[in-house]
Amino acid sequence: MNFARRLMNHPAFALVYERVWRPTSFFLVSGRTMGADRADAVRALRLDRPRTVLDIACGPGNFTRHLSEKNAPGGHAVGIDFSVPMLRQARADNTGPDVSYVRGDARRLPFPDGSFDAVCCFGALYLIPDPLVAAQEMVRVLAPGGRIAISTSYRYRNRFGRAVCAAISAIIGVRFFDNDVFPKLFVEAGLVDVEQQVHGLLQYLSATRPE
Ligand SMILES: C[S@@+](CC[C@H](N)C(=O)[O-])C[C@H]1O[C@@H](n2cnc3c(N)ncnc32)[C@H](O)[C@@H]1O
């Protein structure tokens, strides 16, 4: 298990993730605050009508509870993660009347086809050994008319940027994705309205599954 994956399974890291690690490290690599990322997630998933939301690799639930609170009445949010310490932290810090947490692997989601009408995965595809399988699973569980949103790493095209990304990969074990990987996967899976933004070393995508 590489350094990044070991961190995600450490109780001390789960304890400080939401308040210290997430706001600091993501701001350093993207210039984005967690508040901005949360607001964009609510918009991207179109929570102005009640949605059953699946937050994949939810960590300590730092998006899951927020998405449930911003969801229209009648909606529900489910957070799924592989790490027991992260899920323990989620249940301690981010519970609510319309939130639940389950343990599972993003590469084999324990849900039937089309069972959620909003599916997201933030800050995690670069940690998962088969990220494209995980992205296909996201599409599989997305209902017709549903919305999908991801944030993940972005590999710069120029030589210097590639060298920086390669160094980070070698040190902490996260991978970087060219900007065409996820748009192509979404389009090939039949999704429409594919939108992509890049902020620093992160890319953000959203799309719709047609009715
Ligand atoms: C950096 S945290 C992201 C938490 C939150 N989504 C956010 O954006 O702040 C990455 C999470 O991915 C989870 N993870 C990694 N591989 C996974 C897998 N195969 N299935 C489910 N969760 C996984 C880790 O346990 C960790 O909680």
The ligand as an ORCA input file, in Angstrom:
! r2SCAN-3c Opt
* xyz 0 1
  C      -8.814     12.482      0.111
  S     -10.191     11.557      0.729
  C     -11.550     12.433     -0.051
  C     -12.652     12.750      0.906
  C     -13.699     13.700      0.346
  N     -14.387     13.097     -0.790
  C     -13.105     15.020     -0.068
  O     -13.165     15.387     -1.244
  O     -12.579     15.717      0.803
  C     -10.078     10.106     -0.280
  C     -10.934      8.980      0.219
  O     -10.967      7.959     -0.791
  C     -11.141      6.730     -0.110
  N     -10.856      5.605     -1.020
  C      -9.681      5.297     -1.612
  N      -9.822      4.195     -2.382
  C     -11.117      3.807     -2.278
  C     -11.881      2.758     -2.844
  N     -11.332      1.868     -3.704
  N     -13.176      2.660     -2.525
  C     -13.746      3.548     -1.676
  N     -13.085      4.564     -1.106
  C     -11.781      4.702     -1.402
  C     -10.181      6.853      1.059
  O     -10.453      5.905      2.074
  C     -10.415      8.313      1.491
  O     -11.375      8.401      2.502
*
